[in-house]
Amino acid sequence: MNPFEMVVLIILIVTIGKVVSGRKRSTESKLPFDNAPEDGVSIAEAARLRAEVTRLNERIQVLERLATDPAKRLSDEIEALKLK
């Protein structure tokens, strides 16, 4: 067997191995919520997560405002937060 044939054979073996392992990984990597039932528990969890995201977005907006406002506004905002 000449060197060219060996290189082609090695490339072929590696390619087949990657295809087979890729298929195996794609079937194993199914997310658990892909087949989640549409029941009250799933809907309640989705609502809870939406509320949490909304709350976090509000906090991010306050932090952005604090980071970009002048020093006077920053000090006023900090004092207002201390009073809460």
PyMOL Python script that loads the backbone (N, CA, C, O; Angstrom):
from pymol import cmd

cmd.read_pdbstr("""\
ATOM      1  N   MET A   1       0.848  -1.163   0.000  1.00  0.00           N
ATOM      2  CA  MET A   1       0.000   0.000   0.000  1.00  0.00           C
ATOM      3  C   MET A   1       0.900   1.236   0.000  1.00  0.00           C
ATOM      4  O   MET A   1       1.819   1.349   0.811  1.00  0.00           O
ATOM      5  N   ASN A   2       0.623   2.151  -0.917  1.00  0.00           N
ATOM      6  CA  ASN A   2       1.464   3.351  -0.987  1.00  0.00           C
ATOM      7  C   ASN A   2       1.002   4.396   0.037  1.00  0.00           C
ATOM      8  O   ASN A   2      -0.099   4.285   0.577  1.00  0.00           O
ATOM      9  N   PRO A   3       1.826   5.399   0.306  1.00  0.00           N
ATOM     10  CA  PRO A   3       1.518   6.406   1.336  1.00  0.00           C
ATOM     11  C   PRO A   3       0.219   7.182   1.056  1.00  0.00           C
ATOM     12  O   PRO A   3      -0.513   7.525   1.984  1.00  0.00           O
ATOM     13  N   PHE A   4      -0.057   7.453  -0.212  1.00  0.00           N
ATOM     14  CA  PHE A   4      -1.278   8.179  -0.563  1.00  0.00           C
ATOM     15  C   PHE A   4      -2.517   7.390  -0.141  1.00  0.00           C
ATOM     16  O   PHE A   4      -3.451   7.956   0.427  1.00  0.00           O
ATOM     17  N   GLU A   5      -2.528   6.098  -0.414  1.00  0.00           N
ATOM     18  CA  GLU A   5      -3.669   5.258  -0.047  1.00  0.00           C
ATOM     19  C   GLU A   5      -3.824   5.193   1.471  1.00  0.00           C
ATOM     20  O   GLU A   5      -4.945   5.171   1.980  1.00  0.00           O
ATOM     21  N   MET A   6      -2.706   5.162   2.195  1.00  0.00           N
ATOM     22  CA  MET A   6      -2.766   5.134   3.645  1.00  0.00           C
ATOM     23  C   MET A   6      -3.398   6.417   4.203  1.00  0.00           C
ATOM     24  O   MET A   6      -4.232   6.372   5.107  1.00  0.00           O
ATOM     25  N   VAL A   7      -2.987   7.543   3.651  1.00  0.00           N
ATOM     26  CA  VAL A   7      -3.544   8.826   4.110  1.00  0.00           C
ATOM     27  C   VAL A   7      -5.045   8.866   3.842  1.00  0.00           C
ATOM     28  O   VAL A   7      -5.818   9.276   4.708  1.00  0.00           O
ATOM     29  N   VAL A   8      -5.460   8.448   2.660  1.00  0.00           N
ATOM     30  CA  VAL A   8      -6.882   8.435   2.321  1.00  0.00           C
ATOM     31  C   VAL A   8      -7.630   7.489   3.255  1.00  0.00           C
ATOM     32  O   VAL A   8      -8.722   7.825   3.714  1.00  0.00           O
ATOM     33  N   LEU A   9      -7.086   6.342   3.543  1.00  0.00           N
ATOM     34  CA  LEU A   9      -7.718   5.372   4.427  1.00  0.00           C
ATOM     35  C   LEU A   9      -7.842   5.928   5.848  1.00  0.00           C
ATOM     36  O   LEU A   9      -8.878   5.754   6.490  1.00  0.00           O
ATOM     37  N   ILE A  10      -6.807   6.587   6.339  1.00  0.00           N
ATOM     38  CA  ILE A  10      -6.851   7.187   7.681  1.00  0.00           C
ATOM     39  C   ILE A  10      -7.924   8.277   7.742  1.00  0.00           C
ATOM     40  O   ILE A  10      -8.694   8.340   8.701  1.00  0.00           O
ATOM     41  N   ILE A  11      -7.973   9.126   6.725  1.00  0.00           N
ATOM     42  CA  ILE A  11      -8.989  10.185   6.683  1.00  0.00           C
ATOM     43  C   ILE A  11     -10.387   9.588   6.647  1.00  0.00           C
ATOM     44  O   ILE A  11     -11.291  10.091   7.313  1.00  0.00           O
ATOM     45  N   LEU A  12     -10.572   8.534   5.884  1.00  0.00           N
ATOM     46  CA  LEU A  12     -11.867   7.870   5.792  1.00  0.00           C
ATOM     47  C   LEU A  12     -12.281   7.282   7.134  1.00  0.00           C
ATOM     48  O   LEU A  12     -13.436   7.417   7.537  1.00  0.00           O
ATOM     49  N   ILE A  13     -11.369   6.641   7.821  1.00  0.00           N
ATOM     50  CA  ILE A  13     -11.673   6.044   9.124  1.00  0.00           C
ATOM     51  C   ILE A  13     -12.031   7.121  10.146  1.00  0.00           C
ATOM     52  O   ILE A  13     -12.990   6.969  10.903  1.00  0.00           O
ATOM     53  N   VAL A  14     -11.263   8.205  10.167  1.00  0.00           N
ATOM     54  CA  VAL A  14     -11.532   9.290  11.112  1.00  0.00           C
ATOM     55  C   VAL A  14     -12.883   9.935  10.813  1.00  0.00           C
ATOM     56  O   VAL A  14     -13.643  10.232  11.735  1.00  0.00           O
ATOM     57  N   THR A  15     -13.189  10.154   9.540  1.00  0.00           N
ATOM     58  CA  THR A  15     -14.461  10.765   9.163  1.00  0.00           C
ATOM     59  C   THR A  15     -15.639   9.887   9.569  1.00  0.00           C
ATOM     60  O   THR A  15     -16.626  10.386  10.111  1.00  0.00           O
ATOM     61  N   ILE A  16     -15.546   8.607   9.317  1.00  0.00           N
ATOM     62  CA  ILE A  16     -16.625   7.693   9.695  1.00  0.00           C
ATOM     63  C   ILE A  16     -16.789   7.679  11.219  1.00  0.00           C
ATOM     64  O   ILE A  16     -17.912   7.664  11.724  1.00  0.00           O
ATOM     65  N   GLY A  17     -15.688   7.685  11.936  1.00  0.00           N
ATOM     66  CA  GLY A  17     -15.755   7.718  13.401  1.00  0.00           C
ATOM     67  C   GLY A  17     -16.432   8.969  13.915  1.00  0.00           C
ATOM     68  O   GLY A  17     -17.232   8.898  14.848  1.00  0.00           O
ATOM     69  N   LYS A  18     -16.127  10.121  13.322  1.00  0.00           N
ATOM     70  CA  LYS A  18     -16.749  11.379  13.751  1.00  0.00           C
ATOM     71  C   LYS A  18     -18.235  11.395  13.434  1.00  0.00           C
ATOM     72  O   LYS A  18     -19.028  11.887  14.236  1.00  0.00           O
ATOM     73  N   VAL A  19     -18.623  10.872  12.293  1.00  0.00           N
ATOM     74  CA  VAL A  19     -20.046  10.833  11.936  1.00  0.00           C
ATOM     75  C   VAL A  19     -20.809   9.954  12.911  1.00  0.00           C
ATOM     76  O   VAL A  19     -21.882  10.332  13.382  1.00  0.00           O
ATOM     77  N   VAL A  20     -20.266   8.791  13.214  1.00  0.00           N
ATOM     78  CA  VAL A  20     -20.937   7.869  14.132  1.00  0.00           C
ATOM     79  C   VAL A  20     -21.026   8.481  15.526  1.00  0.00           C
ATOM     80  O   VAL A  20     -22.081   8.406  16.155  1.00  0.00           O
ATOM     81  N   SER A  21     -19.953   9.081  16.023  1.00  0.00           N
ATOM     82  CA  SER A  21     -19.994   9.673  17.363  1.00  0.00           C
ATOM     83  C   SER A  21     -20.894  10.898  17.389  1.00  0.00           C
ATOM     84  O   SER A  21     -21.532  11.169  18.406  1.00  0.00           O
ATOM     85  N   GLY A  22     -20.958  11.635  16.304  1.00  0.00           N
ATOM     86  CA  GLY A  22     -21.856  12.795  16.218  1.00  0.00           C
ATOM     87  C   GLY A  22     -23.307  12.387  16.280  1.00  0.00           C
ATOM     88  O   GLY A  22     -24.109  13.055  16.932  1.00  0.00           O
ATOM     89  N   ARG A  23     -23.660  11.308  15.617  1.00  0.00           N
ATOM     90  CA  ARG A  23     -25.036  10.817  15.667  1.00  0.00           C
ATOM     91  C   ARG A  23     -25.389  10.340  17.072  1.00  0.00           C
ATOM     92  O   ARG A  23     -26.500  10.565  17.551  1.00  0.00           O
ATOM     93  N   LYS A  24     -24.445   9.688  17.722  1.00  0.00           N
ATOM     94  CA  LYS A  24     -24.686   9.191  19.068  1.00  0.00           C
ATOM     95  C   LYS A  24     -24.891  10.354  20.023  1.00  0.00           C
ATOM     96  O   LYS A  24     -25.789  10.302  20.864  1.00  0.00           O
ATOM     97  N   ARG A  25     -24.081  11.407  19.916  1.00  0.00           N
ATOM     98  CA  ARG A  25     -24.219  12.574  20.780  1.00  0.00           C
ATOM     99  C   ARG A  25     -25.522  13.307  20.530  1.00  0.00           C
ATOM    100  O   ARG A  25     -26.147  13.789  21.475  1.00  0.00           O
ATOM    101  N   SER A  26     -25.947  13.401  19.266  1.00  0.00           N
ATOM    102  CA  SER A  26     -27.173  14.145  18.976  1.00  0.00           C
ATOM    103  C   SER A  26     -28.393  13.455  19.562  1.00  0.00           C
ATOM    104  O   SER A  26     -29.346  14.128  19.954  1.00  0.00           O
ATOM    105  N   THR A  27     -28.390  12.132  19.631  1.00  0.00           N
ATOM    106  CA  THR A  27     -29.525  11.446  20.246  1.00  0.00           C
ATOM    107  C   THR A  27     -29.463  11.519  21.759  1.00  0.00           C
ATOM    108  O   THR A  27     -30.503  11.460  22.415  1.00  0.00           O
ATOM    109  N   GLU A  28     -28.261  11.648  22.337  1.00  0.00           N
ATOM    110  CA  GLU A  28     -28.117  11.746  23.787  1.00  0.00           C
ATOM    111  C   GLU A  28     -28.370  13.153  24.292  1.00  0.00           C
ATOM    112  O   GLU A  28     -28.692  13.334  25.466  1.00  0.00           O
ATOM    113  N   SER A  29     -28.232  14.151  23.435  1.00  0.00           N
ATOM    114  CA  SER A  29     -28.314  15.532  23.896  1.00  0.00           C
ATOM    115  C   SER A  29     -29.717  16.102  23.829  1.00  0.00           C
ATOM    116  O   SER A  29     -29.870  17.323  23.798  1.00  0.00           O
ATOM    117  N   LYS A  30     -30.726  15.285  23.807  1.00  0.00           N
ATOM    118  CA  LYS A  30     -32.096  15.772  23.838  1.00  0.00           C
ATOM    119  C   LYS A  30     -32.325  16.482  25.166  1.00  0.00           C
ATOM    120  O   LYS A  30     -31.971  15.957  26.222  1.00  0.00           O
ATOM    121  N   LEU A  31     -32.908  17.653  25.117  1.00  0.00           N
ATOM    122  CA  LEU A  31     -33.178  18.390  26.331  1.00  0.00           C
ATOM    123  C   LEU A  31     -34.366  17.778  27.059  1.00  0.00           C
ATOM    124  O   LEU A  31     -35.292  17.283  26.416  1.00  0.00           O
ATOM    125  N   PRO A  32     -34.357  17.802  28.372  1.00  0.00           N
ATOM    126  CA  PRO A  32     -35.427  17.146  29.111  1.00  0.00           C
ATOM    127  C   PRO A  32     -36.791  17.768  28.878  1.00  0.00           C
ATOM    128  O   PRO A  32     -37.807  17.097  29.054  1.00  0.00           O
ATOM    129  N   PHE A  33     -36.839  19.042  28.485  1.00  0.00           N
ATOM    130  CA  PHE A  33     -38.135  19.664  28.291  1.00  0.00           C
ATOM    131  C   PHE A  33     -38.651  19.520  26.864  1.00  0.00           C
ATOM    132  O   PHE A  33     -39.711  20.054  26.539  1.00  0.00           O
ATOM    133  N   ASP A  34     -37.919  18.806  26.003  1.00  0.00           N
ATOM    134  CA  ASP A  34     -38.404  18.586  24.646  1.00  0.00           C
ATOM    135  C   ASP A  34     -39.717  17.813  24.651  1.00  0.00           C
ATOM    136  O   ASP A  34     -40.596  18.075  23.830  1.00  0.00           O
ATOM    137  N   ASN A  35     -39.850  16.883  25.552  1.00  0.00           N
ATOM    138  CA  ASN A  35     -41.054  16.062  25.623  1.00  0.00           C
ATOM    139  C   ASN A  35     -41.856  16.365  26.871  1.00  0.00           C
ATOM    140  O   ASN A  35     -42.587  15.503  27.358  1.00  0.00           O
ATOM    141  N   ALA A  36     -41.735  17.574  27.400  1.00  0.00           N
ATOM    142  CA  ALA A  36     -42.422  17.924  28.634  1.00  0.00           C
ATOM    143  C   ALA A  36     -43.927  17.951  28.406  1.00  0.00           C
ATOM    144  O   ALA A  36     -44.391  18.470  27.391  1.00  0.00           O
ATOM    145  N   PRO A  37     -44.680  17.406  29.327  1.00  0.00           N
ATOM    146  CA  PRO A  37     -46.129  17.446  29.196  1.00  0.00           C
ATOM    147  C   PRO A  37     -46.637  18.862  29.403  1.00  0.00           C
ATOM    148  O   PRO A  37     -46.050  19.641  30.155  1.00  0.00           O
ATOM    149  N   GLU A  38     -47.710  19.179  28.744  1.00  0.00           N
ATOM    150  CA  GLU A  38     -48.291  20.508  28.892  1.00  0.00           C
ATOM    151  C   GLU A  38     -49.326  20.452  30.003  1.00  0.00           C
ATOM    152  O   GLU A  38     -50.528  20.486  29.741  1.00  0.00           O
ATOM    153  N   ASP A  39     -48.866  20.367  31.226  1.00  0.00           N
ATOM    154  CA  ASP A  39     -49.770  20.303  32.366  1.00  0.00           C
ATOM    155  C   ASP A  39     -49.637  21.571  33.196  1.00  0.00           C
ATOM    156  O   ASP A  39     -48.878  22.474  32.843  1.00  0.00           O
ATOM    157  N   GLY A  40     -50.368  21.636  34.289  1.00  0.00           N
ATOM    158  CA  GLY A  40     -50.348  22.814  35.140  1.00  0.00           C
ATOM    159  C   GLY A  40     -48.998  23.078  35.761  1.00  0.00           C
ATOM    160  O   GLY A  40     -48.638  24.235  35.980  1.00  0.00           O
ATOM    161  N   VAL A  41     -48.248  22.046  36.047  1.00  0.00           N
ATOM    162  CA  VAL A  41     -46.940  22.225  36.670  1.00  0.00           C
ATOM    163  C   VAL A  41     -45.996  22.937  35.705  1.00  0.00           C
ATOM    164  O   VAL A  41     -45.286  23.856  36.113  1.00  0.00           O
ATOM    165  N   SER A  42     -45.972  22.544  34.464  1.00  0.00           N
ATOM    166  CA  SER A  42     -45.096  23.173  33.482  1.00  0.00           C
ATOM    167  C   SER A  42     -45.490  24.622  33.251  1.00  0.00           C
ATOM    168  O   SER A  42     -44.628  25.492  33.126  1.00  0.00           O
ATOM    169  N   ILE A  43     -46.773  24.881  33.194  1.00  0.00           N
ATOM    170  CA  ILE A  43     -47.255  26.244  32.969  1.00  0.00           C
ATOM    171  C   ILE A  43     -46.927  27.119  34.174  1.00  0.00           C
ATOM    172  O   ILE A  43     -46.522  28.271  34.018  1.00  0.00           O
ATOM    173  N   ALA A  44     -47.100  26.575  35.365  1.00  0.00           N
ATOM    174  CA  ALA A  44     -46.781  27.329  36.576  1.00  0.00           C
ATOM    175  C   ALA A  44     -45.286  27.646  36.638  1.00  0.00           C
ATOM    176  O   ALA A  44     -44.897  28.753  37.007  1.00  0.00           O
ATOM    177  N   GLU A  45     -44.477  26.697  36.285  1.00  0.00           N
ATOM    178  CA  GLU A  45     -43.024  26.920  36.288  1.00  0.00           C
ATOM    179  C   GLU A  45     -42.650  27.979  35.264  1.00  0.00           C
ATOM    180  O   GLU A  45     -41.800  28.826  35.539  1.00  0.00           O
ATOM    181  N   ALA A  46     -43.263  27.949  34.098  1.00  0.00           N
ATOM    182  CA  ALA A  46     -42.988  28.958  33.067  1.00  0.00           C
ATOM    183  C   ALA A  46     -43.396  30.344  33.559  1.00  0.00           C
ATOM    184  O   ALA A  46     -42.680  31.317  33.324  1.00  0.00           O
ATOM    185  N   ALA A  47     -44.523  30.441  34.229  1.00  0.00           N
ATOM    186  CA  ALA A  47     -44.978  31.731  34.759  1.00  0.00           C
ATOM    187  C   ALA A  47     -44.019  32.237  35.832  1.00  0.00           C
ATOM    188  O   ALA A  47     -43.706  33.427  35.881  1.00  0.00           O
ATOM    189  N   ARG A  48     -43.551  31.325  36.694  1.00  0.00           N
ATOM    190  CA  ARG A  48     -42.599  31.715  37.730  1.00  0.00           C
ATOM    191  C   ARG A  48     -41.304  32.233  37.119  1.00  0.00           C
ATOM    192  O   ARG A  48     -40.744  33.230  37.576  1.00  0.00           O
ATOM    193  N   LEU A  49     -40.834  31.548  36.082  1.00  0.00           N
ATOM    194  CA  LEU A  49     -39.594  31.972  35.426  1.00  0.00           C
ATOM    195  C   LEU A  49     -39.765  33.312  34.720  1.00  0.00           C
ATOM    196  O   LEU A  49     -38.855  34.141  34.727  1.00  0.00           O
ATOM    197  N   ARG A  50     -40.941  33.528  34.107  1.00  0.00           N
ATOM    198  CA  ARG A  50     -41.188  34.827  33.470  1.00  0.00           C
ATOM    199  C   ARG A  50     -41.161  35.950  34.502  1.00  0.00           C
ATOM    200  O   ARG A  50     -40.579  37.007  34.259  1.00  0.00           O
ATOM    201  N   ALA A  51     -41.793  35.718  35.655  1.00  0.00           N
ATOM    202  CA  ALA A  51     -41.794  36.729  36.716  1.00  0.00           C
ATOM    203  C   ALA A  51     -40.376  37.003  37.207  1.00  0.00           C
ATOM    204  O   ALA A  51     -40.018  38.154  37.457  1.00  0.00           O
ATOM    205  N   GLU A  52     -39.582  35.971  37.345  1.00  0.00           N
ATOM    206  CA  GLU A  52     -38.192  36.129  37.782  1.00  0.00           C
ATOM    207  C   GLU A  52     -37.380  36.928  36.764  1.00  0.00           C
ATOM    208  O   GLU A  52     -36.590  37.792  37.142  1.00  0.00           O
ATOM    209  N   VAL A  53     -37.570  36.646  35.490  1.00  0.00           N
ATOM    210  CA  VAL A  53     -36.858  37.385  34.441  1.00  0.00           C
ATOM    211  C   VAL A  53     -37.274  38.853  34.460  1.00  0.00           C
ATOM    212  O   VAL A  53     -36.432  39.739  34.314  1.00  0.00           O
ATOM    213  N   THR A  54     -38.563  39.112  34.640  1.00  0.00           N
ATOM    214  CA  THR A  54     -39.038  40.495  34.707  1.00  0.00           C
ATOM    215  C   THR A  54     -38.400  41.224  35.881  1.00  0.00           C
ATOM    216  O   THR A  54     -37.945  42.360  35.741  1.00  0.00           O
ATOM    217  N   ARG A  55     -38.366  40.570  37.039  1.00  0.00           N
ATOM    218  CA  ARG A  55     -37.758  41.176  38.225  1.00  0.00           C
ATOM    219  C   ARG A  55     -36.280  41.472  37.999  1.00  0.00           C
ATOM    220  O   ARG A  55     -35.793  42.538  38.375  1.00  0.00           O
ATOM    221  N   LEU A  56     -35.574  40.542  37.394  1.00  0.00           N
ATOM    222  CA  LEU A  56     -34.144  40.743  37.135  1.00  0.00           C
ATOM    223  C   LEU A  56     -33.915  41.850  36.115  1.00  0.00           C
ATOM    224  O   LEU A  56     -32.963  42.620  36.238  1.00  0.00           O
ATOM    225  N   ASN A  57     -34.778  41.933  35.113  1.00  0.00           N
ATOM    226  CA  ASN A  57     -34.653  43.021  34.131  1.00  0.00           C
ATOM    227  C   ASN A  57     -34.850  44.379  34.785  1.00  0.00           C
ATOM    228  O   ASN A  57     -34.156  45.336  34.442  1.00  0.00           O
ATOM    229  N   GLU A  58     -35.792  44.477  35.727  1.00  0.00           N
ATOM    230  CA  GLU A  58     -35.991  45.737  36.449  1.00  0.00           C
ATOM    231  C   GLU A  58     -34.751  46.101  37.257  1.00  0.00           C
ATOM    232  O   GLU A  58     -34.355  47.266  37.302  1.00  0.00           O
ATOM    233  N   ARG A  59     -34.146  45.117  37.889  1.00  0.00           N
ATOM    234  CA  ARG A  59     -32.926  45.379  38.664  1.00  0.00           C
ATOM    235  C   ARG A  59     -31.785  45.829  37.751  1.00  0.00           C
ATOM    236  O   ARG A  59     -31.013  46.718  38.109  1.00  0.00           O
ATOM    237  N   ILE A  60     -31.684  45.218  36.584  1.00  0.00           N
ATOM    238  CA  ILE A  60     -30.638  45.604  35.632  1.00  0.00           C
ATOM    239  C   ILE A  60     -30.843  47.042  35.184  1.00  0.00           C
ATOM    240  O   ILE A  60     -29.877  47.793  35.045  1.00  0.00           O
ATOM    241  N   GLN A  61     -32.101  47.434  34.955  1.00  0.00           N
ATOM    242  CA  GLN A  61     -32.375  48.813  34.545  1.00  0.00           C
ATOM    243  C   GLN A  61     -31.937  49.801  35.621  1.00  0.00           C
ATOM    244  O   GLN A  61     -31.372  50.848  35.308  1.00  0.00           O
ATOM    245  N   VAL A  62     -32.194  49.474  36.890  1.00  0.00           N
ATOM    246  CA  VAL A  62     -31.759  50.349  37.982  1.00  0.00           C
ATOM    247  C   VAL A  62     -30.242  50.438  38.010  1.00  0.00           C
ATOM    248  O   VAL A  62     -29.684  51.524  38.164  1.00  0.00           O
ATOM    249  N   LEU A  63     -29.578  49.310  37.865  1.00  0.00           N
ATOM    250  CA  LEU A  63     -28.102  49.322  37.876  1.00  0.00           C
ATOM    251  C   LEU A  63     -27.542  50.108  36.699  1.00  0.00           C
ATOM    252  O   LEU A  63     -26.558  50.832  36.851  1.00  0.00           O
ATOM    253  N   GLU A  64     -28.155  49.975  35.533  1.00  0.00           N
ATOM    254  CA  GLU A  64     -27.693  50.755  34.373  1.00  0.00           C
ATOM    255  C   GLU A  64     -27.888  52.242  34.615  1.00  0.00           C
ATOM    256  O   GLU A  64     -27.028  53.053  34.273  1.00  0.00           O
ATOM    257  N   ARG A  65     -29.019  52.595  35.205  1.00  0.00           N
ATOM    258  CA  ARG A  65     -29.278  53.999  35.489  1.00  0.00           C
ATOM    259  C   ARG A  65     -28.263  54.526  36.496  1.00  0.00           C
ATOM    260  O   ARG A  65     -27.761  55.640  36.351  1.00  0.00           O
ATOM    261  N   LEU A  66     -27.961  53.728  37.514  1.00  0.00           N
ATOM    262  CA  LEU A  66     -26.969  54.149  38.507  1.00  0.00           C
ATOM    263  C   LEU A  66     -25.580  54.312  37.889  1.00  0.00           C
ATOM    264  O   LEU A  66     -24.833  55.223  38.249  1.00  0.00           O
ATOM    265  N   ALA A  67     -25.249  53.434  36.970  1.00  0.00           N
ATOM    266  CA  ALA A  67     -23.915  53.456  36.368  1.00  0.00           C
ATOM    267  C   ALA A  67     -23.742  54.604  35.386  1.00  0.00           C
ATOM    268  O   ALA A  67     -22.617  55.056  35.171  1.00  0.00           O
ATOM    269  N   THR A  68     -24.825  55.089  34.782  1.00  0.00           N
ATOM    270  CA  THR A  68     -24.693  56.099  33.737  1.00  0.00           C
ATOM    271  C   THR A  68     -25.112  57.491  34.169  1.00  0.00           C
ATOM    272  O   THR A  68     -24.846  58.453  33.449  1.00  0.00           O
ATOM    273  N   ASP A  69     -25.761  57.635  35.325  1.00  0.00           N
ATOM    274  CA  ASP A  69     -26.198  58.952  35.791  1.00  0.00           C
ATOM    275  C   ASP A  69     -25.059  59.707  36.451  1.00  0.00           C
ATOM    276  O   ASP A  69     -24.080  59.108  36.896  1.00  0.00           O
ATOM    277  N   PRO A  70     -25.193  61.042  36.512  1.00  0.00           N
ATOM    278  CA  PRO A  70     -24.168  61.849  37.210  1.00  0.00           C
ATOM    279  C   PRO A  70     -24.107  61.504  38.702  1.00  0.00           C
ATOM    280  O   PRO A  70     -24.992  60.829  39.227  1.00  0.00           O
ATOM    281  N   ALA A  71     -23.071  61.967  39.364  1.00  0.00           N
ATOM    282  CA  ALA A  71     -22.822  61.617  40.762  1.00  0.00           C
ATOM    283  C   ALA A  71     -23.966  62.049  41.683  1.00  0.00           C
ATOM    284  O   ALA A  71     -24.286  61.319  42.621  1.00  0.00           O
ATOM    285  N   LYS A  72     -24.582  63.185  41.456  1.00  0.00           N
ATOM    286  CA  LYS A  72     -25.676  63.668  42.321  1.00  0.00           C
ATOM    287  C   LYS A  72     -26.858  62.715  42.257  1.00  0.00           C
ATOM    288  O   LYS A  72     -27.413  62.341  43.290  1.00  0.00           O
ATOM    289  N   ARG A  73     -27.239  62.327  41.075  1.00  0.00           N
ATOM    290  CA  ARG A  73     -28.356  61.395  40.931  1.00  0.00           C
ATOM    291  C   ARG A  73     -28.005  60.051  41.565  1.00  0.00           C
ATOM    292  O   ARG A  73     -28.846  59.405  42.190  1.00  0.00           O
ATOM    293  N   LEU A  74     -26.767  59.650  41.397  1.00  0.00           N
ATOM    294  CA  LEU A  74     -26.318  58.383  41.974  1.00  0.00           C
ATOM    295  C   LEU A  74     -26.459  58.422  43.490  1.00  0.00           C
ATOM    296  O   LEU A  74     -26.973  57.479  44.092  1.00  0.00           O
ATOM    297  N   SER A  75     -26.013  59.490  44.099  1.00  0.00           N
ATOM    298  CA  SER A  75     -26.097  59.588  45.551  1.00  0.00           C
ATOM    299  C   SER A  75     -27.555  59.649  45.998  1.00  0.00           C
ATOM    300  O   SER A  75     -27.902  59.055  47.019  1.00  0.00           O
ATOM    301  N   ASP A  76     -28.419  60.355  45.261  1.00  0.00           N
ATOM    302  CA  ASP A  76     -29.850  60.405  45.597  1.00  0.00           C
ATOM    303  C   ASP A  76     -30.491  59.028  45.490  1.00  0.00           C
ATOM    304  O   ASP A  76     -31.293  58.642  46.341  1.00  0.00           O
ATOM    305  N   GLU A  77     -30.139  58.294  44.448  1.00  0.00           N
ATOM    306  CA  GLU A  77     -30.707  56.956  44.249  1.00  0.00           C
ATOM    307  C   GLU A  77     -30.265  55.998  45.354  1.00  0.00           C
ATOM    308  O   GLU A  77     -31.057  55.187  45.835  1.00  0.00           O
ATOM    309  N   ILE A  78     -29.012  56.096  45.746  1.00  0.00           N
ATOM    310  CA  ILE A  78     -28.504  55.240  46.829  1.00  0.00           C
ATOM    311  C   ILE A  78     -29.239  55.556  48.124  1.00  0.00           C
ATOM    312  O   ILE A  78     -29.617  54.642  48.857  1.00  0.00           O
ATOM    313  N   GLU A  79     -29.447  56.833  48.416  1.00  0.00           N
ATOM    314  CA  GLU A  79     -30.171  57.215  49.617  1.00  0.00           C
ATOM    315  C   GLU A  79     -31.602  56.726  49.578  1.00  0.00           C
ATOM    316  O   GLU A  79     -32.134  56.291  50.599  1.00  0.00           O
ATOM    317  N   ALA A  80     -32.238  56.789  48.415  1.00  0.00           N
ATOM    318  CA  ALA A  80     -33.614  56.308  48.281  1.00  0.00           C
ATOM    319  C   ALA A  80     -33.679  54.796  48.509  1.00  0.00           C
ATOM    320  O   ALA A  80     -34.631  54.298  49.111  1.00  0.00           O
ATOM    321  N   LEU A  81     -32.679  54.077  48.033  1.00  0.00           N
ATOM    322  CA  LEU A  81     -32.650  52.629  48.231  1.00  0.00           C
ATOM    323  C   LEU A  81     -32.409  52.282  49.701  1.00  0.00           C
ATOM    324  O   LEU A  81     -32.914  51.272  50.192  1.00  0.00           O
ATOM    325  N   LYS A  82     -31.645  53.112  50.398  1.00  0.00           N
ATOM    326  CA  LYS A  82     -31.387  52.849  51.811  1.00  0.00           C
ATOM    327  C   LYS A  82     -32.658  52.987  52.629  1.00  0.00           C
ATOM    328  O   LYS A  82     -32.826  52.306  53.641  1.00  0.00           O
ATOM    329  N   LEU A  83     -33.552  53.863  52.198  1.00  0.00           N
ATOM    330  CA  LEU A  83     -34.783  54.114  52.928  1.00  0.00           C
ATOM    331  C   LEU A  83     -35.800  52.996  52.744  1.00  0.00           C
ATOM    332  O   LEU A  83     -36.730  52.874  53.542  1.00  0.00           O
ATOM    333  N   LYS A  84     -35.643  52.195  51.728  1.00  0.00           N
ATOM    334  CA  LYS A  84     -36.604  51.112  51.451  1.00  0.00           C
ATOM    335  C   LYS A  84     -36.484  49.991  52.407  1.00  0.00           C
ATOM    336  O   LYS A  84     -37.220  49.010  52.305  1.00  0.00           O
TER     337      LYS A  84
END
""", "prot")
cmd.dss("prot")
cmd.show_as("cartoon", "prot")
cmd.util.cbc("prot")
cmd.orient("prot")
